[in-house]
Amino acid sequence: MALSKQAITNKILTWAKQQKHDAILVNDKEHEPPRKIAFARGMKLVSADLHLVQKGKEDLFCAEIKLTQKTGADAVSRWIFLSVEARKMGGELFIVVEKANEKEVIDILTSKQIGAEVLTVESL
């Protein structure tokens, strides 16, 4: 059975809490949320699902479920923008997916030349 976006985010959070970070910002009701970043001339706001801050380096994490034709285009736009933002902050963008979706996401990142690393939920 496929995991929900929240279940993937919770798995990332559990993993992140085992690491040493100055701050963990999470897009949920229980934590301080990551800042929203405006693009497209301020018409659209995006944020990572989880934002880790450590020693001046800021890594962004996106939890992704199965991509459809409709959700895929939005996800790719978000990844492009967040990968640039992560690099500006001295960090990386990590896209976390279930093992079954890993190849599809890697293929998209490669074809669109997006600087991001793919992690599987199972590897965390």
Biopython code that builds the backbone (N, CA, C, O; Angstrom):
import numpy as np
from Bio.PDB.StructureBuilder import StructureBuilder

atoms = [
    (1, "MET", "N", (0.833, -1.183, 0.000)),
    (1, "MET", "CA", (0.000, 0.000, 0.000)),
    (1, "MET", "C", (0.881, 1.250, 0.000)),
    (1, "MET", "O", (1.854, 1.332, 0.750)),
    (2, "ALA", "N", (0.539, 2.202, -0.830)),
    (2, "ALA", "CA", (1.328, 3.423, -0.960)),
    (2, "ALA", "C", (1.182, 4.299, 0.277)),
    (2, "ALA", "O", (0.115, 4.366, 0.888)),
    (3, "LEU", "N", (2.267, 4.964, 0.631)),
    (3, "LEU", "CA", (2.273, 5.867, 1.768)),
    (3, "LEU", "C", (1.686, 7.221, 1.371)),
    (3, "LEU", "O", (1.749, 7.613, 0.206)),
    (4, "SER", "N", (1.122, 7.922, 2.334)),
    (4, "SER", "CA", (0.636, 9.278, 2.088)),
    (4, "SER", "C", (1.812, 10.248, 2.176)),
    (4, "SER", "O", (2.879, 9.898, 2.683)),
    (5, "LYS", "N", (1.610, 11.461, 1.682)),
    (5, "LYS", "CA", (2.639, 12.492, 1.755)),
    (5, "LYS", "C", (3.005, 12.759, 3.219)),
    (5, "LYS", "O", (4.178, 12.941, 3.544)),
    (6, "GLN", "N", (1.998, 12.782, 4.098)),
    (6, "GLN", "CA", (2.255, 13.025, 5.521)),
    (6, "GLN", "C", (3.072, 11.891, 6.136)),
    (6, "GLN", "O", (3.946, 12.139, 6.966)),
    (7, "ALA", "N", (2.798, 10.659, 5.740)),
    (7, "ALA", "CA", (3.554, 9.518, 6.267)),
    (7, "ALA", "C", (5.019, 9.603, 5.840)),
    (7, "ALA", "O", (5.914, 9.284, 6.622)),
    (8, "ILE", "N", (5.261, 10.031, 4.608)),
    (8, "ILE", "CA", (6.639, 10.191, 4.132)),
    (8, "ILE", "C", (7.324, 11.327, 4.895)),
    (8, "ILE", "O", (8.478, 11.199, 5.301)),
    (9, "THR", "N", (6.609, 12.437, 5.087)),
    (9, "THR", "CA", (7.160, 13.565, 5.844)),
    (9, "THR", "C", (7.499, 13.143, 7.271)),
    (9, "THR", "O", (8.542, 13.523, 7.803)),
    (10, "ASN", "N", (6.623, 12.362, 7.886)),
    (10, "ASN", "CA", (6.882, 11.874, 9.256)),
    (10, "ASN", "C", (8.126, 10.990, 9.312)),
    (10, "ASN", "O", (8.891, 11.043, 10.274)),
    (11, "LYS", "N", (8.319, 10.186, 8.284)),
    (11, "LYS", "CA", (9.508, 9.320, 8.219)),
    (11, "LYS", "C", (10.778, 10.170, 8.100)),
    (11, "LYS", "O", (11.789, 9.879, 8.738)),
    (12, "ILE", "N", (10.714, 11.223, 7.277)),
    (12, "ILE", "CA", (11.865, 12.131, 7.150)),
    (12, "ILE", "C", (12.139, 12.801, 8.494)),
    (12, "ILE", "O", (13.292, 12.921, 8.906)),
    (13, "LEU", "N", (11.090, 13.234, 9.170)),
    (13, "LEU", "CA", (11.234, 13.906, 10.463)),
    (13, "LEU", "C", (11.870, 12.982, 11.500)),
    (13, "LEU", "O", (12.753, 13.401, 12.248)),
    (14, "THR", "N", (11.429, 11.747, 11.544)),
    (14, "THR", "CA", (12.005, 10.770, 12.474)),
    (14, "THR", "C", (13.493, 10.600, 12.201)),
    (14, "THR", "O", (14.300, 10.577, 13.131)),
    (15, "TRP", "N", (13.855, 10.479, 10.928)),
    (15, "TRP", "CA", (15.262, 10.357, 10.539)),
    (15, "TRP", "C", (16.030, 11.621, 10.936)),
    (15, "TRP", "O", (17.127, 11.534, 11.486)),
    (16, "ALA", "N", (15.449, 12.801, 10.654)),
    (16, "ALA", "CA", (16.131, 14.070, 10.912)),
    (16, "ALA", "C", (16.392, 14.277, 12.399)),
    (16, "ALA", "O", (17.423, 14.837, 12.775)),
    (17, "LYS", "N", (15.478, 13.836, 13.237)),
    (17, "LYS", "CA", (15.650, 14.006, 14.681)),
    (17, "LYS", "C", (16.825, 13.188, 15.218)),
    (17, "LYS", "O", (17.353, 13.496, 16.286)),
    (18, "GLN", "N", (17.234, 12.157, 14.493)),
    (18, "GLN", "CA", (18.379, 11.335, 14.902)),
    (18, "GLN", "C", (19.706, 12.001, 14.533)),
    (18, "GLN", "O", (20.760, 11.615, 15.038)),
    (19, "GLN", "N", (19.649, 12.993, 13.657)),
    (19, "GLN", "CA", (20.832, 13.722, 13.225)),
    (19, "GLN", "C", (20.976, 14.965, 14.109)),
    (19, "GLN", "O", (20.064, 15.288, 14.870)),
    (20, "LYS", "N", (22.096, 15.656, 14.016)),
    (20, "LYS", "CA", (22.272, 16.905, 14.763)),
    (20, "LYS", "C", (22.021, 18.081, 13.826)),
    (20, "LYS", "O", (22.718, 18.263, 12.828)),
    (21, "HIS", "N", (21.010, 18.872, 14.171)),
    (21, "HIS", "CA", (20.658, 20.044, 13.369)),
    (21, "HIS", "C", (20.385, 21.221, 14.287)),
    (21, "HIS", "O", (19.919, 21.046, 15.414)),
    (22, "ASP", "N", (20.674, 22.413, 13.805)),
    (22, "ASP", "CA", (20.381, 23.618, 14.578)),
    (22, "ASP", "C", (18.880, 23.877, 14.604)),
    (22, "ASP", "O", (18.354, 24.382, 15.596)),
    (23, "ALA", "N", (18.186, 23.534, 13.515)),
    (23, "ALA", "CA", (16.734, 23.742, 13.441)),
    (23, "ALA", "C", (16.125, 22.744, 12.465)),
    (23, "ALA", "O", (16.731, 22.387, 11.454)),
    (24, "ILE", "N", (14.926, 22.308, 12.788)),
    (24, "ILE", "CA", (14.137, 21.460, 11.894)),
    (24, "ILE", "C", (12.793, 22.153, 11.712)),
    (24, "ILE", "O", (12.030, 22.311, 12.665)),
    (25, "LEU", "N", (12.515, 22.562, 10.491)),
    (25, "LEU", "CA", (11.254, 23.227, 10.171)),
    (25, "LEU", "C", (10.417, 22.259, 9.343)),
    (25, "LEU", "O", (10.901, 21.694, 8.362)),
    (26, "VAL", "N", (9.159, 22.069, 9.738)),
    (26, "VAL", "CA", (8.315, 21.064, 9.087)),
    (26, "VAL", "C", (6.981, 21.673, 8.689)),
    (26, "VAL", "O", (6.382, 22.444, 9.439)),
    (27, "ASN", "N", (6.534, 21.317, 7.512)),
    (27, "ASN", "CA", (5.257, 21.793, 7.008)),
    (27, "ASN", "C", (4.122, 20.955, 7.601)),
    (27, "ASN", "O", (3.492, 20.171, 6.891)),
    (28, "ASP", "N", (3.861, 21.118, 8.894)),
    (28, "ASP", "CA", (2.729, 20.454, 9.539)),
    (28, "ASP", "C", (2.230, 21.349, 10.669)),
    (28, "ASP", "O", (2.752, 22.448, 10.862)),
    (29, "LYS", "N", (1.244, 20.901, 11.405)),
    (29, "LYS", "CA", (0.632, 21.738, 12.435)),
    (29, "LYS", "C", (1.401, 21.742, 13.754)),
    (29, "LYS", "O", (1.132, 22.576, 14.618)),
    (30, "GLU", "N", (2.343, 20.834, 13.921)),
    (30, "GLU", "CA", (3.030, 20.680, 15.202)),
    (30, "GLU", "C", (4.387, 21.378, 15.284)),
    (30, "GLU", "O", (4.948, 21.483, 16.374)),
    (31, "HIS", "N", (4.918, 21.849, 14.187)),
    (31, "HIS", "CA", (6.261, 22.416, 14.156)),
    (31, "HIS", "C", (6.241, 23.796, 13.504)),
    (31, "HIS", "O", (5.274, 24.194, 12.856)),
    (32, "GLU", "N", (7.339, 24.499, 13.701)),
    (32, "GLU", "CA", (7.513, 25.760, 12.983)),
    (32, "GLU", "C", (7.660, 25.427, 11.497)),
    (32, "GLU", "O", (8.455, 24.562, 11.131)),
    (33, "PRO", "N", (6.899, 26.109, 10.644)),
    (33, "PRO", "CA", (6.961, 25.763, 9.215)),
    (33, "PRO", "C", (8.158, 26.392, 8.509)),
    (33, "PRO", "O", (8.677, 27.422, 8.941)),
    (34, "PRO", "N", (8.590, 25.757, 7.414)),
    (34, "PRO", "CA", (9.639, 26.370, 6.587)),
    (34, "PRO", "C", (9.090, 27.659, 5.974)),
    (34, "PRO", "O", (7.883, 27.803, 5.780)),
    (35, "ARG", "N", (9.978, 28.574, 5.680)),
    (35, "ARG", "CA", (9.496, 29.823, 5.072)),
    (35, "ARG", "C", (9.008, 29.563, 3.656)),
    (35, "ARG", "O", (9.532, 28.710, 2.941)),
    (36, "LYS", "N", (8.004, 30.312, 3.277)),
    (36, "LYS", "CA", (7.484, 30.214, 1.919)),
    (36, "LYS", "C", (8.319, 31.135, 1.036)),
    (36, "LYS", "O", (8.675, 32.245, 1.434)),
    (37, "ILE", "N", (8.619, 30.666, -0.145)),
    (37, "ILE", "CA", (9.450, 31.409, -1.077)),
    (37, "ILE", "C", (8.597, 31.764, -2.287)),
    (37, "ILE", "O", (7.933, 30.903, -2.863)),
    (38, "ALA", "N", (8.621, 33.029, -2.665)),
    (38, "ALA", "CA", (7.811, 33.495, -3.796)),
    (38, "ALA", "C", (8.585, 33.346, -5.098)),
    (38, "ALA", "O", (9.786, 33.611, -5.161)),
    (39, "PHE", "N", (7.879, 32.920, -6.125)),
    (39, "PHE", "CA", (8.453, 32.947, -7.467)),
    (39, "PHE", "C", (7.344, 33.292, -8.454)),
    (39, "PHE", "O", (6.193, 33.467, -8.054)),
    (40, "ALA", "N", (7.671, 33.389, -9.712)),
    (40, "ALA", "CA", (6.738, 33.839, -10.751)),
    (40, "ALA", "C", (6.191, 35.218, -10.378)),
    (40, "ALA", "O", (4.984, 35.458, -10.374)),
    (41, "ARG", "N", (7.133, 36.112, -10.066)),
    (41, "ARG", "CA", (6.812, 37.491, -9.697)),
    (41, "ARG", "C", (5.873, 37.567, -8.499)),
    (41, "ARG", "O", (4.975, 38.407, -8.439)),
    (42, "GLY", "N", (6.100, 36.684, -7.568)),
    (42, "GLY", "CA", (5.322, 36.693, -6.340)),
    (42, "GLY", "C", (3.942, 36.078, -6.454)),
    (42, "GLY", "O", (3.164, 36.107, -5.500)),
    (43, "MET", "N", (3.633, 35.520, -7.617)),
    (43, "MET", "CA", (2.299, 34.962, -7.841)),
    (43, "MET", "C", (2.125, 33.591, -7.203)),
    (43, "MET", "O", (0.999, 33.153, -6.967)),
    (44, "LYS", "N", (3.218, 32.923, -6.928)),
    (44, "LYS", "CA", (3.143, 31.581, -6.367)),
    (44, "LYS", "C", (4.121, 31.459, -5.212)),
    (44, "LYS", "O", (5.264, 31.908, -5.296)),
    (45, "LEU", "N", (3.655, 30.843, -4.133)),
    (45, "LEU", "CA", (4.506, 30.597, -2.973)),
    (45, "LEU", "C", (4.745, 29.103, -2.842)),
    (45, "LEU", "O", (3.813, 28.309, -2.967)),
    (46, "VAL", "N", (5.985, 28.718, -2.591)),
    (46, "VAL", "CA", (6.307, 27.311, -2.382)),
    (46, "VAL", "C", (7.162, 27.180, -1.133)),
    (46, "VAL", "O", (7.850, 28.118, -0.730)),
    (47, "SER", "N", (7.107, 26.015, -0.538)),
    (47, "SER", "CA", (8.004, 25.713, 0.564)),
    (47, "SER", "C", (8.311, 24.226, 0.519)),
    (47, "SER", "O", (7.560, 23.430, -0.044)),
    (48, "ALA", "N", (9.423, 23.880, 1.119)),
    (48, "ALA", "CA", (9.784, 22.471, 1.226)),
    (48, "ALA", "C", (8.897, 21.836, 2.299)),
    (48, "ALA", "O", (8.311, 22.537, 3.124)),
    (49, "ASP", "N", (8.805, 20.516, 2.278)),
    (49, "ASP", "CA", (8.049, 19.826, 3.316)),
    (49, "ASP", "C", (8.824, 19.794, 4.622)),
    (49, "ASP", "O", (8.241, 19.764, 5.705)),
    (50, "LEU", "N", (10.150, 19.801, 4.506)),
    (50, "LEU", "CA", (11.006, 19.798, 5.678)),
    (50, "LEU", "C", (12.274, 20.563, 5.336)),
    (50, "LEU", "O", (12.815, 20.432, 4.238)),
    (51, "HIS", "N", (12.742, 21.363, 6.286)),
    (51, "HIS", "CA", (13.884, 22.244, 6.070)),
    (51, "HIS", "C", (14.831, 22.017, 7.240)),
    (51, "HIS", "O", (14.466, 22.263, 8.390)),
    (52, "LEU", "N", (16.028, 21.556, 6.963)),
    (52, "LEU", "CA", (17.026, 21.294, 8.015)),
    (52, "LEU", "C", (18.130, 22.333, 7.966)),
    (52, "LEU", "O", (18.709, 22.589, 6.910)),
    (53, "VAL", "N", (18.417, 22.927, 9.111)),
    (53, "VAL", "CA", (19.461, 23.945, 9.211)),
    (53, "VAL", "C", (20.579, 23.397, 10.086)),
    (53, "VAL", "O", (20.340, 22.939, 11.203)),
    (54, "GLN", "N", (21.802, 23.448, 9.566)),
    (54, "GLN", "CA", (22.948, 22.973, 10.331)),
    (54, "GLN", "C", (24.201, 23.719, 9.898)),
    (54, "GLN", "O", (24.609, 23.644, 8.739)),
    (55, "LYS", "N", (24.812, 24.445, 10.840)),
    (55, "LYS", "CA", (26.085, 25.122, 10.613)),
    (55, "LYS", "C", (26.097, 25.955, 9.331)),
    (55, "LYS", "O", (27.021, 25.845, 8.525)),
    (56, "GLY", "N", (25.081, 26.778, 9.145)),
    (56, "GLY", "CA", (25.024, 27.659, 7.989)),
    (56, "GLY", "C", (24.620, 26.992, 6.697)),
    (56, "GLY", "O", (24.565, 27.647, 5.656)),
    (57, "LYS", "N", (24.339, 25.720, 6.739)),
    (57, "LYS", "CA", (23.919, 24.966, 5.557)),
    (57, "LYS", "C", (22.440, 24.621, 5.733)),
    (57, "LYS", "O", (22.016, 24.213, 6.814)),
    (58, "GLU", "N", (21.671, 24.784, 4.681)),
    (58, "GLU", "CA", (20.242, 24.511, 4.773)),
    (58, "GLU", "C", (19.826, 23.538, 3.673)),
    (58, "GLU", "O", (19.912, 23.845, 2.484)),
    (59, "ASP", "N", (19.372, 22.356, 4.097)),
    (59, "ASP", "CA", (18.894, 21.340, 3.161)),
    (59, "ASP", "C", (17.375, 21.348, 3.133)),
    (59, "ASP", "O", (16.723, 21.509, 4.164)),
    (60, "LEU", "N", (16.825, 21.173, 1.950)),
    (60, "LEU", "CA", (15.382, 21.136, 1.769)),
    (60, "LEU", "C", (14.958, 19.729, 1.369)),
    (60, "LEU", "O", (15.647, 19.064, 0.596)),
    (61, "PHE", "N", (13.825, 19.279, 1.894)),
    (61, "PHE", "CA", (13.300, 17.950, 1.603)),
    (61, "PHE", "C", (11.877, 18.064, 1.072)),
    (61, "PHE", "O", (11.048, 18.788, 1.624)),
    (62, "CYS", "N", (11.612, 17.344, 0.002)),
    (62, "CYS", "CA", (10.260, 17.240, -0.557)),
    (62, "CYS", "C", (9.818, 15.788, -0.469)),
    (62, "CYS", "O", (10.504, 14.890, -0.956)),
    (63, "ALA", "N", (8.676, 15.567, 0.152)),
    (63, "ALA", "CA", (8.080, 14.227, 0.209)),
    (63, "ALA", "C", (7.142, 14.103, -0.981)),
    (63, "ALA", "O", (6.245, 14.928, -1.156)),
    (64, "GLU", "N", (7.343, 13.088, -1.790)),
    (64, "GLU", "CA", (6.511, 12.938, -2.991)),
    (64, "GLU", "C", (5.855, 11.569, -3.026)),
    (64, "GLU", "O", (6.462, 10.548, -2.704)),
    (65, "ILE", "N", (4.591, 11.587, -3.429)),
    (65, "ILE", "CA", (3.862, 10.349, -3.661)),
    (65, "ILE", "C", (3.827, 10.124, -5.170)),
    (65, "ILE", "O", (4.459, 10.875, -5.912)),
    (66, "LYS", "N", (3.131, 9.144, -5.624)),
    (66, "LYS", "CA", (3.067, 8.826, -7.055)),
    (66, "LYS", "C", (2.705, 10.063, -7.868)),
    (66, "LYS", "O", (1.710, 10.730, -7.586)),
    (67, "LEU", "N", (3.504, 10.361, -8.860)),
    (67, "LEU", "CA", (3.257, 11.527, -9.711)),
    (67, "LEU", "C", (2.281, 11.167, -10.827)),
    (67, "LEU", "O", (2.388, 10.111, -11.450)),
    (68, "THR", "N", (1.336, 12.058, -11.062)),
    (68, "THR", "CA", (0.420, 11.900, -12.188)),
    (68, "THR", "C", (0.762, 12.977, -13.203)),
    (68, "THR", "O", (1.617, 13.826, -12.952)),
    (69, "GLN", "N", (0.107, 12.943, -14.331)),
    (69, "GLN", "CA", (0.384, 13.961, -15.344)),
    (69, "GLN", "C", (0.056, 15.349, -14.788)),
    (69, "GLN", "O", (0.767, 16.312, -15.076)),
    (70, "LYS", "N", (-1.002, 15.458, -14.003)),
    (70, "LYS", "CA", (-1.397, 16.750, -13.449)),
    (70, "LYS", "C", (-0.450, 17.200, -12.340)),
    (70, "LYS", "O", (0.000, 18.345, -12.344)),
    (71, "THR", "N", (-0.143, 16.319, -11.394)),
    (71, "THR", "CA", (0.703, 16.706, -10.263)),
    (71, "THR", "C", (2.182, 16.751, -10.640)),
    (71, "THR", "O", (2.967, 17.448, -9.997)),
    (72, "GLY", "N", (2.558, 16.019, -11.667)),
    (72, "GLY", "CA", (3.958, 15.958, -12.077)),
    (72, "GLY", "C", (4.517, 17.293, -12.507)),
    (72, "GLY", "O", (5.638, 17.635, -12.132)),
    (73, "ALA", "N", (3.768, 18.061, -13.286)),
    (73, "ALA", "CA", (4.242, 19.362, -13.768)),
    (73, "ALA", "C", (4.448, 20.325, -12.605)),
    (73, "ALA", "O", (5.436, 21.058, -12.573)),
    (74, "ASP", "N", (3.524, 20.328, -11.656)),
    (74, "ASP", "CA", (3.670, 21.196, -10.486)),
    (74, "ASP", "C", (4.877, 20.778, -9.649)),
    (74, "ASP", "O", (5.628, 21.627, -9.170)),
    (75, "ALA", "N", (5.061, 19.474, -9.475)),
    (75, "ALA", "CA", (6.185, 18.977, -8.687)),
    (75, "ALA", "C", (7.509, 19.365, -9.338)),
    (75, "ALA", "O", (8.431, 19.798, -8.647)),
    (76, "VAL", "N", (7.614, 19.218, -10.643)),
    (76, "VAL", "CA", (8.854, 19.553, -11.352)),
    (76, "VAL", "C", (9.160, 21.041, -11.196)),
    (76, "VAL", "O", (10.309, 21.404, -10.946)),
    (77, "SER", "N", (8.167, 21.900, -11.337)),
    (77, "SER", "CA", (8.377, 23.341, -11.151)),
    (77, "SER", "C", (8.875, 23.626, -9.741)),
    (77, "SER", "O", (9.798, 24.417, -9.547)),
    (78, "ARG", "N", (8.268, 22.988, -8.775)),
    (78, "ARG", "CA", (8.654, 23.161, -7.370)),
    (78, "ARG", "C", (10.098, 22.694, -7.151)),
    (78, "ARG", "O", (10.872, 23.373, -6.475)),
    (79, "TRP", "N", (10.463, 21.536, -7.720)),
    (79, "TRP", "CA", (11.822, 21.004, -7.563)),
    (79, "TRP", "C", (12.863, 21.941, -8.161)),
    (79, "TRP", "O", (13.910, 22.184, -7.561)),
    (80, "ILE", "N", (12.567, 22.462, -9.346)),
    (80, "ILE", "CA", (13.513, 23.374, -10.006)),
    (80, "ILE", "C", (13.771, 24.570, -9.102)),
    (80, "ILE", "O", (14.919, 24.930, -8.840)),
    (81, "PHE", "N", (12.706, 25.172, -8.635)),
    (81, "PHE", "CA", (12.837, 26.362, -7.806)),
    (81, "PHE", "C", (13.527, 26.050, -6.482)),
    (81, "PHE", "O", (14.427, 26.782, -6.071)),
    (82, "LEU", "N", (13.122, 24.985, -5.813)),
    (82, "LEU", "CA", (13.703, 24.654, -4.515)),
    (82, "LEU", "C", (15.162, 24.201, -4.623)),
    (82, "LEU", "O", (15.942, 24.421, -3.696)),
    (83, "SER", "N", (15.541, 23.574, -5.740)),
    (83, "SER", "CA", (16.942, 23.171, -5.900)),
    (83, "SER", "C", (17.839, 24.405, -6.005)),
    (83, "SER", "O", (18.947, 24.417, -5.468)),
    (84, "VAL", "N", (17.367, 25.430, -6.689)),
    (84, "VAL", "CA", (18.129, 26.685, -6.787)),
    (84, "VAL", "C", (18.224, 27.338, -5.412)),
    (84, "VAL", "O", (19.296, 27.795, -5.015)),
    (85, "GLU", "N", (17.117, 27.385, -4.688)),
    (85, "GLU", "CA", (17.107, 27.986, -3.355)),
    (85, "GLU", "C", (18.030, 27.233, -2.393)),
    (85, "GLU", "O", (18.755, 27.851, -1.613)),
    (86, "ALA", "N", (18.001, 25.911, -2.450)),
    (86, "ALA", "CA", (18.865, 25.107, -1.577)),
    (86, "ALA", "C", (20.340, 25.399, -1.855)),
    (86, "ALA", "O", (21.134, 25.540, -0.925)),
    (87, "ARG", "N", (20.703, 25.491, -3.128)),
    (87, "ARG", "CA", (22.091, 25.799, -3.477)),
    (87, "ARG", "C", (22.489, 27.183, -2.965)),
    (87, "ARG", "O", (23.613, 27.369, -2.499)),
    (88, "LYS", "N", (21.573, 28.159, -3.049)),
    (88, "LYS", "CA", (21.859, 29.509, -2.546)),
    (88, "LYS", "C", (22.161, 29.481, -1.051)),
    (88, "LYS", "O", (22.932, 30.299, -0.551)),
    (89, "MET", "N", (21.546, 28.531, -0.340)),
    (89, "MET", "CA", (21.714, 28.423, 1.110)),
    (89, "MET", "C", (22.829, 27.448, 1.484)),
    (89, "MET", "O", (22.965, 27.077, 2.650)),
    (90, "GLY", "N", (23.623, 27.033, 0.501)),
    (90, "GLY", "CA", (24.738, 26.130, 0.755)),
    (90, "GLY", "C", (24.327, 24.692, 0.995)),
    (90, "GLY", "O", (25.130, 23.891, 1.473)),
    (91, "GLY", "N", (23.094, 24.354, 0.673)),
    (91, "GLY", "CA", (22.592, 23.005, 0.919)),
    (91, "GLY", "C", (22.185, 22.292, -0.352)),
    (91, "GLY", "O", (22.593, 22.646, -1.458)),
    (92, "GLU", "N", (21.363, 21.272, -0.155)),
    (92, "GLU", "CA", (20.886, 20.459, -1.270)),
    (92, "GLU", "C", (19.382, 20.262, -1.164)),
    (92, "GLU", "O", (18.787, 20.453, -0.103)),
    (93, "LEU", "N", (18.785, 19.879, -2.273)),
    (93, "LEU", "CA", (17.389, 19.466, -2.298)),
    (93, "LEU", "C", (17.365, 17.942, -2.318)),
    (93, "LEU", "O", (18.048, 17.308, -3.123)),
    (94, "PHE", "N", (16.578, 17.371, -1.432)),
    (94, "PHE", "CA", (16.384, 15.926, -1.379)),
    (94, "PHE", "C", (14.909, 15.634, -1.658)),
    (94, "PHE", "O", (14.019, 16.214, -1.036)),
    (95, "ILE", "N", (14.673, 14.742, -2.588)),
    (95, "ILE", "CA", (13.306, 14.320, -2.889)),
    (95, "ILE", "C", (13.156, 12.907, -2.349)),
    (95, "ILE", "O", (13.896, 12.000, -2.729)),
    (96, "VAL", "N", (12.194, 12.736, -1.462)),
    (96, "VAL", "CA", (12.011, 11.450, -0.784)),
    (96, "VAL", "C", (10.761, 10.780, -1.345)),
    (96, "VAL", "O", (9.668, 11.345, -1.331)),
    (97, "VAL", "N", (10.957, 9.548, -1.842)),
    (97, "VAL", "CA", (9.877, 8.788, -2.478)),
    (97, "VAL", "C", (9.932, 7.337, -2.009)),
    (97, "VAL", "O", (10.911, 6.894, -1.409)),
    (98, "GLU", "N", (8.877, 6.627, -2.294)),
    (98, "GLU", "CA", (8.902, 5.190, -2.056)),
    (98, "GLU", "C", (9.761, 4.544, -3.141)),
    (98, "GLU", "O", (9.892, 5.085, -4.239)),
    (99, "LYS", "N", (10.336, 3.400, -2.834)),
    (99, "LYS", "CA", (11.224, 2.690, -3.763)),
    (99, "LYS", "C", (10.572, 2.503, -5.136)),
    (99, "LYS", "O", (11.243, 2.613, -6.162)),
    (100, "ALA", "N", (9.264, 2.221, -5.156)),
    (100, "ALA", "CA", (8.553, 1.979, -6.420)),
    (100, "ALA", "C", (8.552, 3.200, -7.343)),
    (100, "ALA", "O", (8.404, 3.051, -8.556)),
    (101, "ASN", "N", (8.715, 4.401, -6.790)),
    (101, "ASN", "CA", (8.679, 5.631, -7.590)),
    (101, "ASN", "C", (10.064, 6.224, -7.845)),
    (101, "ASN", "O", (10.190, 7.253, -8.509)),
    (102, "GLU", "N", (11.085, 5.585, -7.326)),
    (102, "GLU", "CA", (12.440, 6.131, -7.407)),
    (102, "GLU", "C", (12.919, 6.326, -8.848)),
    (102, "GLU", "O", (13.408, 7.404, -9.188)),
    (103, "LYS", "N", (12.792, 5.328, -9.679)),
    (103, "LYS", "CA", (13.292, 5.415, -11.062)),
    (103, "LYS", "C", (12.600, 6.537, -11.835)),
    (103, "LYS", "O", (13.247, 7.288, -12.564)),
    (104, "GLU", "N", (11.293, 6.643, -11.672)),
    (104, "GLU", "CA", (10.540, 7.690, -12.368)),
    (104, "GLU", "C", (11.058, 9.078, -11.983)),
    (104, "GLU", "O", (11.254, 9.926, -12.854)),
    (105, "VAL", "N", (11.280, 9.315, -10.702)),
    (105, "VAL", "CA", (11.754, 10.624, -10.245)),
    (105, "VAL", "C", (13.186, 10.875, -10.723)),
    (105, "VAL", "O", (13.502, 11.984, -11.153)),
    (106, "ILE", "N", (14.044, 9.874, -10.655)),
    (106, "ILE", "CA", (15.413, 10.027, -11.160)),
    (106, "ILE", "C", (15.402, 10.369, -12.644)),
    (106, "ILE", "O", (16.159, 11.234, -13.085)),
    (107, "ASP", "N", (14.557, 9.703, -13.417)),
    (107, "ASP", "CA", (14.457, 9.988, -14.853)),
    (107, "ASP", "C", (14.025, 11.428, -15.110)),
    (107, "ASP", "O", (14.553, 12.084, -16.008)),
    (108, "ILE", "N", (13.071, 11.918, -14.331)),
    (108, "ILE", "CA", (12.601, 13.301, -14.485)),
    (108, "ILE", "C", (13.724, 14.276, -14.136)),
    (108, "ILE", "O", (13.973, 15.228, -14.876)),
    (109, "LEU", "N", (14.399, 14.041, -13.013)),
    (109, "LEU", "CA", (15.491, 14.924, -12.608)),
    (109, "LEU", "C", (16.597, 14.969, -13.654)),
    (109, "LEU", "O", (17.142, 16.033, -13.950)),
    (110, "THR", "N", (16.922, 13.812, -14.207)),
    (110, "THR", "CA", (17.962, 13.735, -15.227)),
    (110, "THR", "C", (17.542, 14.468, -16.497)),
    (110, "THR", "O", (18.319, 15.247, -17.048)),
    (111, "SER", "N", (16.325, 14.226, -16.963)),
    (111, "SER", "CA", (15.870, 14.841, -18.210)),
    (111, "SER", "C", (15.712, 16.352, -18.085)),
    (111, "SER", "O", (15.917, 17.076, -19.059)),
    (112, "LYS", "N", (15.351, 16.835, -16.902)),
    (112, "LYS", "CA", (15.165, 18.284, -16.687)),
    (112, "LYS", "C", (16.413, 18.943, -16.104)),
    (112, "LYS", "O", (16.425, 20.151, -15.865)),
    (113, "GLN", "N", (17.456, 18.154, -15.877)),
    (113, "GLN", "CA", (18.730, 18.636, -15.325)),
    (113, "GLN", "C", (18.532, 19.407, -14.019)),
    (113, "GLN", "O", (19.048, 20.510, -13.839)),
    (114, "ILE", "N", (17.766, 18.788, -13.116)),
    (114, "ILE", "CA", (17.488, 19.393, -11.814)),
    (114, "ILE", "C", (18.497, 18.848, -10.809)),
    (114, "ILE", "O", (18.685, 17.636, -10.701)),
    (115, "GLY", "N", (19.136, 19.738, -10.086)),
    (115, "GLY", "CA", (20.120, 19.340, -9.090)),
    (115, "GLY", "C", (19.459, 18.931, -7.784)),
    (115, "GLY", "O", (19.237, 19.760, -6.902)),
    (116, "ALA", "N", (19.151, 17.657, -7.670)),
    (116, "ALA", "CA", (18.530, 17.132, -6.454)),
    (116, "ALA", "C", (18.936, 15.684, -6.275)),
    (116, "ALA", "O", (19.273, 14.990, -7.234)),
    (117, "GLU", "N", (18.896, 15.245, -5.035)),
    (117, "GLU", "CA", (19.208, 13.855, -4.731)),
    (117, "GLU", "C", (17.913, 13.142, -4.358)),
    (117, "GLU", "O", (17.070, 13.699, -3.654)),
    (118, "VAL", "N", (17.759, 11.919, -4.830)),
    (118, "VAL", "CA", (16.578, 11.134, -4.522)),
    (118, "VAL", "C", (16.911, 10.153, -3.394)),
    (118, "VAL", "O", (17.885, 9.404, -3.469)),
    (119, "LEU", "N", (16.093, 10.176, -2.367)),
    (119, "LEU", "CA", (16.193, 9.221, -1.260)),
    (119, "LEU", "C", (14.904, 8.405, -1.224)),
    (119, "LEU", "O", (13.824, 8.912, -1.528)),
    (120, "THR", "N", (15.034, 7.148, -0.850)),
    (120, "THR", "CA", (13.806, 6.361, -0.685)),
    (120, "THR", "C", (13.429, 6.337, 0.784)),
    (120, "THR", "O", (14.285, 6.403, 1.665)),
    (121, "VAL", "N", (12.145, 6.243, 1.027)),
    (121, "VAL", "CA", (11.626, 6.158, 2.396)),
    (121, "VAL", "C", (12.283, 4.983, 3.091)),
    (121, "VAL", "O", (12.638, 5.054, 4.268)),
    (122, "GLU", "N", (12.437, 3.914, 2.353)),
    (122, "GLU", "CA", (13.000, 2.694, 2.914)),
    (122, "GLU", "C", (14.451, 2.853, 3.359)),
    (122, "GLU", "O", (14.911, 2.117, 4.232)),
    (123, "SER", "N", (15.180, 3.807, 2.769)),
    (123, "SER", "CA", (16.604, 4.005, 3.103)),
    (123, "SER", "C", (16.811, 4.893, 4.324)),
    (123, "SER", "O", (17.919, 4.971, 4.855)),
    (124, "LEU", "N", (15.767, 5.552, 4.764)),
    (124, "LEU", "CA", (15.900, 6.459, 5.923)),
    (124, "LEU", "C", (15.871, 5.707, 7.224)),
    (124, "LEU", "O", (15.970, 6.314, 8.290)),
]
sb = StructureBuilder()
sb.init_structure("model")
sb.init_model(0)
sb.init_chain("A")
sb.init_seg("    ")
for serial, (resi, resn, name, xyz) in enumerate(atoms, 1):
    if name == "N":
        sb.init_residue(resn, " ", resi, " ")
    sb.init_atom(name, np.array(xyz, "f"), 0.0, 1.0, " ", f" {name:<3s}", serial, name[0])
structure = sb.get_structure()
